[in-house]
Amino acid sequence: MASGENPVAQDSPAPTVGVGLGNGSPRGSLGEIAGEERALLAHLTHPDDSYSPDGVYWADLPLQQRVAFVHNVQSDEAKKELAVLGSMIKADPLSPIAWYFRNAVLPGAGLGLEGYVLFSIGNLEPLFRSAWPSCWGKNPSTCSPNWLAAVTYLEVIGIMVGQMVVGVIGDWVGRRWGLIQDAAIMFVGLLMITASWGLDLNGWVICYAWSLFFYGFGVGGEYPITATSSMEDAAGAGKLSTREDRLHRGRKVTTAFLMQGWGQLVNQVILIVLVLILHHGDGNPPYGTATVQWIWRLSFAIPAIGTLWLVYYRTYKMPHASRQLRAVKEKSNVTGYDVESLRLACTHFSGRLLATAGTWFCNDVFFYGNKLFQAQFIAVISNNPDSVMTGWIWNLYNVIVSLAGYYMASLLIDNKLYGRKTMQQVGFLMCFIMFVIPAFDYDYYTSPAGIKSFQAMYFLSSFFNQFGPNSVTFLVAGEVFPTPIRASAHGFSACVGKSGALLASVLYNYIDTETKFRVVPWFGLAGMLLTSLFLPDTTGLDLEEQERRWSYLRAGRAGEYHGVAVHPAHLSLWERMRGVGGGYDPKLDAEQKVEDMRREWAAKERLRRQREVGGEPAGIVVQDFDGEDEFDERATEYFRRTTDPRLLLSSSSTSSSPEIAKAQAVSTVLPAGLGLGEKSGSDGSDRSTA
């Protein structure tokens, strides 16, 4: 039993019979709802962005019709968005920038700061080697080689620990606490890095390494918390379904994630500017130790200001970050960490966990391996390869190419004809090709004759890494799992993935560069294979529909769910081989959807009546956490006419607010024979209804 779980009321979807009109016959099948009644519910059960006018799910359409349907939906959506953009520009030319700042920059600010700082650490090492060769050089004499290596290892380990711990905290305490905690830890960590010092160079390296470990903990927590909070905000807490979630969930998450690329770009520009300002306008060595001290400390002090503002913003401007998790826990009558959901997820979604963790591992080996190209071609084409400015300029080009990949991923990740799974497979395949070609003709591609091709493969590997596994792994690691353990699953997957970077950083110390190119490509094939076998394609699948399936799984009635969440198009090959998709039945699902909505409506109606009993004005509308009622007037009137009054006294329904849960708790203690005119309060007293 989950921690804090109520043993009396379990999350169990009510039966699909006996909850319609009082005669006990099931109501709600679209086949039985004629004319006006069908129109009243069709926009809720069969939204036009996912179903054809005939009520056929887009993935069930023949290929030609499917292509036409997807094209029409996306064209219409693009026209609407362009019209909105035009009206925004007409009203205020700067309003689109403000919109982008609110919807992309702010949600991804933590990842932007993470990209800035971690990229800065790698960029500064050549500068350190030039200023303090006796410590950071190839044969250090004043600093311990073990502690120099620990600078990288402790940073990565800190990130891994943060990913696991904050992932659990995000599911246990809430998303909002995780967001605030991460920003606070990163701020303190930046102060520690900026002020790191020692009695000698080795003491400074030790202080620097542990400061990076502390900062890394906060950085690691950004992965599961940013992904889940962005995703759940797109879904709309408490809603049955949202168009925004179905059409733009992937874009919303990846536009937050791509701030990582902007952080890298800003860092590179700031470092170049600082060197030019503090090194007399010249980027070439030798570099004075005082100059280097100013450069690296200022480069870390600047993001500390932004991180402090992020602490403020998340504390005072994001009060509803945990609302989706809170709603789901209340439906399941769970407080604290949902251990039962974790157990069930490991049972039913173990293949998905293998896919998200395994592909992230393979991707991080590639992400680290991309750096192999750079040092080789710089040594061939540059007249001054010892200048840190040369490496930084090439880094800047590479970041710009990577940003193009980020944005291309954001553009196509919700396209039902391409989407998550295909994008990840193509990305892994292209990275494999870009590494395997130079691996088997290394001497040619690192010579002046082949160096241009080598450069092209370098940039293409960067582009397809972002327009592929790096963006997709971040999204699907949370998307394919249910809300109660979403952050934990994402954190675990990210932690396993980061171990790929740790493996690469250790392994590359013991093999030469040519061997590295022969080893790295096979992780691309492994990632492609794991994606093909174990990763489901959730492109176009409603996140709320996944939660609906989860309610059946958690109630031990997995076989009774017949919705699109078990459509073969949204299942992995492994799941289909195990027969998971055999329960898909659109006709039965239509009946279930209406009855599930009926229970949601009845829960709200119970709350409305309880409020009237408490003296609030009659006719008050029961609303979701964000202040919007999910049932329009027509649907409400339909359910009021066709719902068995006894359902309004039932405790088997679930709800999405504390007050509804309280109303249900009242109804569970009603004595036999008690009618609608009188209710027994939870304290045992009799109360009269309005």
C-alpha positions in Angstrom: 0.0 0.0 0.0 1.3 3.5 -0.9 2.5 5.8 1.8 -0.4 7.6 3.4 -3.0 5.7 1.3 -6.5 5.5 2.5 -7.4 1.8 2.8 -11.2 2.6 2.6 -11.3 4.5 -0.7 -9.2 3.1 -3.6 -8.8 4.6 -7.1 -11.2 2.3 -8.9 -13.1 3.3 -12.0 -16.7 2.7 -11.5 -18.5 0.0 -13.5 -19.7 1.0 -16.9 -23.3 -0.2 -16.2 -25.9 1.0 -13.8 -24.7 4.6 -13.7 -26.9 6.1 -16.4 -30.6 6.6 -15.9 -32.3 5.0 -12.9 -33.5 1.9 -14.9 -30.0 0.5 -14.7 -29.3 0.5 -18.4 -25.9 1.8 -19.5 -26.0 5.2 -21.1 -23.3 7.0 -23.0 -22.4 4.9 -26.1 -22.2 7.3 -29.0 -24.2 4.8 -31.0 -27.1 5.3 -28.6 -26.8 9.0 -28.4 -28.8 10.4 -31.3 -28.7 13.8 -33.0 -28.3 16.6 -30.5 -27.0 14.4 -27.7 -24.2 13.0 -29.9 -23.2 16.6 -30.8 -23.2 17.6 -27.2 -20.5 15.1 -26.2 -18.6 14.6 -29.5 -16.2 17.5 -28.8 -15.2 15.9 -25.5 -15.0 12.2 -26.6 -13.9 12.7 -30.2 -12.1 16.0 -30.7 -11.7 17.0 -34.3 -7.9 17.3 -34.1 -7.6 13.5 -33.4 -10.8 12.0 -35.0 -12.2 12.3 -38.5 -15.7 13.6 -39.0 -16.9 10.0 -39.0 -15.4 9.4 -35.5 -12.4 7.4 -36.7 -9.1 7.9 -34.7 -6.4 9.4 -36.9 -4.1 6.3 -36.5 -6.9 4.0 -37.7 -7.3 5.8 -41.0 -5.9 4.3 -44.2 -2.4 5.8 -45.0 -3.6 8.2 -47.7 -6.5 9.5 -45.6 -4.2 9.7 -42.5 -1.7 11.8 -44.3 -4.5 14.1 -45.6 -6.1 14.3 -42.1 -2.8 15.2 -40.3 -1.9 17.7 -43.0 -5.3 19.4 -42.7 -5.2 19.6 -38.9 -1.7 20.9 -38.8 -2.3 23.4 -41.6 -5.4 24.7 -39.8 -3.5 25.0 -36.6 -0.6 26.8 -38.3 -3.1 29.3 -39.8 -4.7 29.9 -36.5 -1.3 30.5 -34.8 -0.1 32.8 -37.6 -3.4 34.8 -37.3 -2.9 35.1 -33.6 0.8 36.1 -34.2 -0.4 38.7 -36.7 -2.9 40.2 -34.3 -0.3 40.3 -31.5 2.1 42.2 -33.7 -0.6 44.5 -34.8 -1.6 45.3 -31.2 2.0 45.5 -30.0 5.1 44.6 -32.1 7.0 43.5 -29.1 4.3 41.2 -27.7 5.5 38.0 -29.5 8.9 38.4 -27.7 7.1 38.8 -24.4 5.1 35.7 -25.2 8.2 33.7 -26.1 9.9 34.8 -22.9 6.9 33.6 -20.7 6.4 30.3 -22.5 9.9 29.2 -23.4 12.6 31.2 -21.7 11.1 31.2 -18.2 10.2 27.4 -18.1 13.7 26.6 -19.4 15.6 29.2 -17.5 17.1 26.5 -15.1 18.3 24.4 -18.1 19.7 27.6 -19.7 21.8 28.4 -16.6 22.8 24.7 -16.5 24.0 24.8 -20.1 25.9 28.0 -19.4 27.8 26.8 -16.4 28.6 23.3 -17.5 29.7 24.5 -20.9 31.9 27.1 -19.2 33.7 24.4 -17.2 34.8 22.7 -20.3 35.7 25.9 -22.1 37.8 27.1 -19.2 40.1 24.1 -19.0 42.3 25.1 -22.0 42.6 28.6 -20.3 43.7 26.9 -17.0 46.2 24.8 -18.8 47.8 27.8 -20.5 47.9 29.9 -17.3 49.0 27.1 -14.8 50.7 24.4 -16.9 52.3 22.9 -13.7 48.8 22.2 -12.4 46.5 21.7 -15.4 49.1 20.6 -18.0 49.7 17.1 -19.3 52.3 16.3 -16.7 51.2 18.2 -13.5 53.7 18.6 -10.8 51.9 20.9 -8.3 48.4 19.4 -8.5 47.3 15.8 -8.0 46.2 14.1 -11.3 43.5 12.3 -9.3 42.0 15.6 -8.2 42.2 17.1 -11.7 40.3 14.1 -12.9 37.8 14.4 -10.0 36.8 17.9 -11.4 35.0 16.1 -14.2 33.9 13.0 -12.2 32.5 14.9 -9.2 30.6 17.2 -11.5 28.9 14.3 -13.3 28.3 12.3 -10.1 26.7 15.4 -8.5 24.4 15.7 -11.5 23.5 11.9 -11.3 22.7 12.2 -7.6 20.6 15.3 -8.1 18.6 13.6 -11.0 17.7 10.6 -8.8 17.0 12.4 -5.5 15.1 15.4 -6.9 13.1 13.1 -9.2 11.8 11.3 -6.1 11.3 14.6 -4.2 9.3 15.9 -7.2 6.9 13.0 -6.9 6.9 13.0 -3.2 6.7 16.6 -2.0 5.7 18.2 -5.3 7.1 19.9 -8.5 7.0 23.4 -7.0 9.3 22.4 -4.1 11.7 20.7 -6.5 11.8 23.8 -8.7 12.6 26.2 -5.8 15.1 23.8 -4.3 17.0 23.4 -7.5 17.3 27.1 -8.1 18.5 27.7 -4.5 21.1 25.0 -4.7 22.4 26.2 -8.0 22.7 29.8 -6.7 24.7 28.7 -3.6 26.7 26.4 -5.8 27.6 29.3 -8.1 28.7 31.4 -5.1 30.9 28.4 -4.0 32.5 28.1 -7.5 33.1 31.8 -7.9 34.7 32.1 -4.4 36.6 28.8 -4.5 40.2 29.2 -3.3 43.0 27.3 -1.6 46.3 27.7 0.1 48.0 26.4 -3.0 46.9 25.4 -6.5 46.0 21.8 -5.5 43.8 23.1 -2.6 42.0 25.4 -5.1 41.4 22.4 -7.4 39.9 20.4 -4.5 37.6 23.3 -3.5 36.7 23.8 -7.2 35.8 20.1 -7.6 33.5 19.9 -4.6 31.8 23.2 -5.5 31.0 21.6 -8.9 29.6 18.6 -7.1 27.3 20.7 -5.0 26.2 22.8 -8.1 25.8 19.6 -10.1 23.2 18.3 -7.6 21.0 21.3 -8.4 21.7 20.9 -12.1 20.7 17.3 -12.0 17.4 18.1 -10.4 16.5 20.4 -13.2 16.1 17.5 -15.7 13.1 15.7 -14.1 11.5 18.8 -12.6 11.7 21.0 -15.7 10.5 18.2 -18.0 7.5 17.2 -15.8 6.4 20.7 -14.9 6.5 21.9 -18.5 4.6 18.8 -19.7 1.9 18.9 -17.1 1.4 22.6 -17.6 0.7 21.8 -21.3 -1.8 19.1 -20.3 -3.9 21.4 -18.1 -4.5 20.0 -14.6 -7.8 18.6 -13.9 -9.0 18.8 -17.5 -10.4 15.7 -19.3 -8.4 16.6 -22.4 -6.8 19.7 -24.0 -6.1 20.5 -27.6 -2.8 22.2 -26.5 -1.6 19.0 -25.0 -2.4 16.8 -28.0 -1.0 19.2 -30.6 1.9 21.0 -28.9 3.0 19.1 -25.8 6.3 18.1 -27.3 7.0 21.6 -28.6 6.3 23.1 -25.2 8.8 20.8 -23.5 11.5 21.0 -26.2 11.3 24.8 -26.3 12.1 24.8 -22.6 14.9 22.2 -23.1 16.5 24.1 -26.0 17.3 26.9 -23.5 20.3 24.6 -22.7 21.6 25.5 -26.2 21.1 29.2 -25.6 22.9 29.0 -22.3 25.9 27.4 -24.1 25.8 30.2 -26.8 25.7 33.0 -24.2 28.5 31.5 -22.2 30.7 31.2 -25.3 30.0 34.8 -26.3 30.7 36.1 -22.7 34.0 34.2 -22.4 35.2 35.6 -25.8 34.2 39.1 -24.8 35.9 38.8 -21.4 39.1 37.6 -22.9 39.1 40.5 -25.5 38.4 43.1 -22.7 40.8 41.8 -20.1 43.6 40.5 -22.4 44.2 43.8 -24.2 41.9 42.9 -27.2 44.0 39.9 -28.1 42.9 36.3 -27.7 46.3 34.7 -28.2 48.6 33.3 -25.4 50.3 33.9 -23.1 47.6 34.6 -20.6 48.4 36.2 -17.2 47.2 34.4 -14.1 45.5 37.5 -12.8 43.7 37.9 -16.1 42.5 34.3 -16.0 41.3 34.7 -12.4 39.1 37.6 -13.4 37.8 35.9 -16.5 36.7 32.6 -14.9 35.3 34.2 -11.7 33.3 36.8 -13.6 32.0 34.0 -16.0 30.5 32.2 -13.0 29.4 35.4 -11.1 27.2 36.6 -14.0 24.8 33.6 -14.0 24.6 33.7 -10.2 22.6 36.9 -10.7 20.1 35.2 -13.0 19.9 32.2 -10.7 19.0 34.4 -7.7 16.2 35.9 -9.8 15.1 32.4 -10.7 14.7 31.5 -7.0 12.4 34.5 -6.6 10.4 33.7 -9.7 9.8 30.1 -8.8 8.9 30.9 -5.2 6.4 33.7 -5.9 5.3 33.3 -9.5 4.7 29.5 -9.9 2.2 28.6 -7.2 0.4 26.0 -9.3 3.4 23.9 -10.5 2.3 20.9 -8.5 -1.4 21.0 -9.3 -1.5 18.1 -11.8 0.4 15.8 -9.3 -1.9 17.0 -6.5 -5.0 16.2 -8.5 -3.8 12.7 -9.4 -2.9 11.9 -5.8 -6.2 13.1 -4.5 -8.0 10.8 -7.0 -6.0 7.9 -5.7 -6.4 8.9 -2.0 -2.6 9.0 -1.6 -0.4 11.4 0.4 3.4 11.3 0.3 5.2 9.1 -2.2 3.0 6.7 -4.2 4.9 3.5 -3.7 2.1 1.4 -5.2 2.2 3.4 -8.4 6.0 2.8 -8.5 5.5 -0.9 -8.1 2.8 -1.1 -10.8 4.9 1.1 -13.2 7.9 -1.3 -12.8 5.5 -4.2 -13.6 3.7 -2.7 -16.6 6.2 -0.2 -18.0 9.6 -2.0 -17.4 10.2 -2.1 -21.2 9.6 1.7 -21.4 12.1 2.3 -18.6 14.7 0.2 -20.4 14.0 2.3 -23.5 14.2 5.8 -21.9 17.2 4.9 -19.7 19.1 2.9 -22.3 18.7 5.3 -25.2 19.7 8.3 -22.9 22.9 6.3 -22.0 23.7 5.8 -25.6 23.0 9.4 -26.5 25.3 10.8 -23.7 28.2 8.7 -25.1 27.6 10.4 -28.4 27.1 13.8 -26.9 30.5 13.5 -25.2 32.1 11.9 -28.2 31.2 14.9 -30.4 34.2 16.7 -28.9 36.5 14.2 -30.4 36.1 15.8 -33.8 37.0 19.3 -32.8 40.5 18.9 -31.4 41.5 16.9 -34.5 40.4 19.2 -37.2 41.5 22.4 -35.3 45.0 20.9 -35.2 45.0 20.5 -39.0 43.3 23.7 -40.2 44.4 26.3 -37.6 47.5 28.4 -37.8 47.4 28.8 -34.0 45.8 25.7 -32.4 47.3 26.6 -29.0 45.1 29.7 -28.8 42.0 29.2 -26.6 40.2 31.7 -28.9 40.5 29.3 -31.8 38.7 26.5 -30.0 36.1 28.9 -28.6 35.3 30.2 -32.1 34.7 26.7 -33.4 32.7 25.9 -30.3 30.5 28.9 -31.1 29.9 27.6 -34.7 29.0 24.2 -33.3 26.5 25.7 -30.7 24.8 27.6 -33.5 24.4 24.4 -35.6 23.2 22.6 -32.5 20.6 25.3 -31.8 19.3 24.8 -35.4 18.9 21.1 -34.5 17.0 22.0 -31.3 14.5 24.2 -33.1 14.0 21.7 -35.9 13.2 19.1 -33.3 10.7 21.5 -31.6 9.1 22.1 -35.0 8.6 18.4 -36.0 8.3 16.6 -32.7 4.5 16.8 -32.6 4.1 15.9 -36.3 2.1 12.7 -36.3 3.8 11.5 -39.5 7.3 11.9 -38.1 7.2 12.5 -34.3 9.2 11.3 -31.4 10.2 7.7 -32.3 11.1 8.3 -35.9 13.1 11.4 -35.0 15.1 9.5 -32.4 15.8 6.6 -34.7 16.9 8.9 -37.6 19.1 10.9 -35.2 20.8 7.8 -33.9 21.4 6.5 -37.4 22.9 9.7 -38.6 25.2 10.0 -35.6 26.3 6.4 -36.3 27.1 7.2 -39.9 28.9 10.5 -39.0 31.2 8.5 -36.6 31.7 5.3 -38.4 32.9 6.9 -41.7 36.0 8.5 -40.2 36.6 5.5 -38.0 37.6 3.3 -40.9 39.6 5.9 -42.9 40.9 7.9 -40.0 44.2 9.0 -41.6 42.5 10.4 -44.7 39.8 12.4 -42.9 42.4 13.9 -40.4 44.7 15.0 -43.3 44.4 18.3 -45.1 42.8 16.5 -48.1 39.9 15.2 -46.1 39.6 17.7 -43.3 36.7 19.6 -44.9 34.6 16.4 -45.0 35.6 15.8 -41.4 34.3 19.2 -40.4 31.0 18.6 -42.2 30.5 15.3 -40.4 31.3 17.1 -37.1 28.6 19.7 -37.6 26.1 17.1 -38.9 26.6 15.0 -35.9 25.9 18.0 -33.7 22.8 18.8 -35.7 21.3 15.3 -35.7 22.2 14.8 -32.0 19.8 17.7 -31.1 17.4 17.0 -33.9 17.1 13.5 -32.6 18.0 11.6 -29.4 19.1 14.6 -27.2 15.7 16.3 -27.5 13.6 13.2 -27.7 15.1 11.4 -24.7 14.4 14.5 -22.5 10.8 14.5 -23.5 9.8 10.8 -23.5 11.6 10.0 -20.3 8.7 11.6 -18.5 5.9 11.5 -21.1 5.5 7.7 -21.3 5.0 7.3 -17.6 2.1 8.2 -15.3 2.0 11.3 -13.2 2.6 9.8 -9.8 6.0 8.5 -10.7 6.8 10.7 -13.7 9.6 12.7 -12.1 11.2 9.6 -10.6 11.2 7.8 -13.9 12.6 10.8 -15.7 15.3 11.2 -13.0 16.3 7.6 -13.1 16.5 7.6 -16.9 18.6 10.8 -16.8 20.9 9.3 -14.2 21.5 6.2 -16.2 22.1 8.5 -19.2 24.6 10.6 -17.4 26.5 7.5 -16.5 27.1 7.2 -20.3 29.0 10.6 -20.1 30.9 9.3 -17.1 31.8 6.1 -19.0 33.1 8.1 -21.9 35.1 10.5 -19.8 36.8 7.6 -18.1 37.2 5.3 -21.1 38.7 8.0 -23.3 41.6 8.4 -20.9 42.8 4.9 -21.8 42.3 4.6 -25.6 43.7 6.7 -28.4 41.6 8.9 -30.6 41.4 6.5 -33.6 40.1 3.8 -31.3 37.6 6.2 -29.8 36.1 6.7 -33.3 35.8 2.9 -33.7 34.1 2.5 -30.3 31.6 5.3 -30.3 29.5 4.6 -33.4 28.1 1.3 -32.0 26.3 3.2 -29.3 24.3 4.8 -32.1 23.2 1.4 -33.4 22.4 0.2 -29.8 20.3 3.3 -29.2 18.4 2.8 -32.5 17.7 -0.8 -31.6 16.4 0.0 -28.1 14.2 2.7 -29.6 12.7 0.3 -32.2 12.0 -2.4 -29.7 11.0 -0.8 -26.4 10.0 2.9 -27.0 6.3 3.6 -27.6 5.4 6.5 -29.9 3.3 9.0 -27.9 3.1 11.6 -30.7 -0.5 12.9 -30.8 -1.6 10.8 -27.8 -3.5 12.8 -25.2 -1.6 12.9 -21.8 -4.9 12.8 -20.0 -5.9 9.7 -21.9 -2.7 8.0 -20.6 -3.8 9.0 -17.1 -7.2 7.5 -17.8 -5.6 4.2 -18.7 -3.4 4.4 -15.6 -6.5 4.6 -13.4 -7.6 1.2 -14.8 -4.1 -0.2 -14.3 -4.0 1.0 -10.7 -7.4 -0.5 -10.0 -6.2 -3.9 -11.2 -8.6 -3.7 -14.2 -6.1 -3.2 -17.1 -8.0 -5.6 -19.4 -11.1 -3.4 -19.1 -9.5 -0.4 -20.7 -10.1 -0.1 -24.4 -8.9 3.4 -25.3 -6.4 4.8 -27.7 -3.6 4.6 -25.1 -3.4 0.9 -26.0 -3.7 1.6 -29.8 -0.9 -0.3 -31.5 0.4 3.0 -32.9 1.1 4.2 -29.4 2.7 1.0 -28.1 6.2 -0.3 -28.5 7.0 -3.4 -30.5 7.8 -5.2 -27.1 4.4 -4.2 -25.7 2.6 -5.4 -28.9 4.4 -8.7 -28.7 3.1 -9.1 -25.2 -0.5 -8.5 -26.3 -1.0 -5.2 -24.6 -2.8 -3.7 -27.7 -5.3 -6.5 -27.9 -7.8 -4.6 -25.7 -8.2 -1.7 -28.1 -11.9 -1.3 -29.0 -13.2 2.1 -30.2 -16.8 1.2 -29.7 -16.4 0.0 -26.1 -14.1 3.0 -25.4 -16.8 5.4 -26.5 -19.1 4.0 -23.9 -16.4 4.1 -21.2 -15.4 7.7 -22.0 -18.9 9.0 -21.5 -19.3 7.1 -18.2 -15.9 8.2 -17.0 -17.0 11.8 -17.7 -20.3 11.2 -16.0 -18.4 10.3 -12.8 -16.3 13.4 -13.1 -19.4 15.5 -13.5 -21.2 13.8 -10.6 -18.2 14.5 -8.4 -18.4 18.2 -9.2 -22.1 18.1 -8.7 -21.7 16.6 -5.2 -19.3 19.4 -4.4 -21.8 22.0 -5.7 -24.5 20.6 -3.4 -22.1 20.5 -0.4 -21.3 24.1 -1.0 -25.0 25.0 -1.1 -25.4 23.2 2.2 -22.5 25.3 3.5 -24.4 28.5 2.7 -22.7 29.4 -0.6 -24.9 30.8 -3.4 -26.9 28.3 -5.4 -25.8 27.5 -8.9 -22.1 28.0 -8.2 -19.9 26.4 -10.8 -17.4 23.9 -9.6 -14.1 24.7 -11.3 -10.7 23.1 -11.8 -7.6 24.4 -10.2 -6.9 26.8 -13.0 -10.3 28.4 -12.6 -11.9 26.9 -15.8 -14.8 24.5 -15.8 -14.1 21.6 -18.1 -17.8 20.8 -18.8 -19.7 23.4 -20.9 -23.4 24.2 -20.3 -24.7 21.7 -22.9 -22.7 18.8 -21.5 -23.7 19.7 -18.0 -27.4 19.8 -18.9 -27.1 16.4 -20.7 -25.5 14.7 -17.6 -28.1 16.3 -15.3 -30.9 14.8 -17.4 -29.4 11.3 -17.9 -27.5 10.5 -14.7 -29.0 8.2 -12.0 -29.5 10.4 -8.9 -28.0 7.6 -6.8 -24.6 8.2 -8.4 -24.6 11.6 -6.7 -24.4 9.8 -3.4 -21.8 7.2 -4.5 -18.3 7.2 -3.1 -16.8 5.2 -6.0 -16.3 8.2 -8.2 -13.1 10.1 -8.2 -12.4 13.8 -8.1 -9.8 16.4 -8.8 -9.9 18.7 -5.8 -9.7 18.5 -2.0 -13.2 19.8 -1.6 -14.6 17.1 -3.9 -12.7 14.4 -2.0 -14.2 15.8 1.2 -17.7 15.6 -0.4 -17.1 12.0 -1.4 -15.9 11.2 2.1 -19.2 12.5 3.4 -21.2 10.3 1.0 -19.3 7.1 2.0 -20.9 7.2 5.5 -24.6 7.6 4.3 -26.9 5.2 6.1 -29.0 2.9 4.0 -32.2 4.4 2.7 -31.0 8.0 3.1 -32.4 10.1 0.2 -31.3 13.2 -1.6 -33.2 15.4 0.8 -31.0 14.6 3.8 -27.3 13.8 4.2 -25.3 12.7 7.2 -22.2 14.9 7.7 -18.8 13.5 8.3 -19.1 14.4 11.9 -22.3 12.3 12.3 -24.7 15.3 12.3 -27.7 15.5 10.1 -27.7 18.2 7.4 -30.5 19.4 5.2 -29.8 20.1 1.5 -30.8 23.2 -0.2 
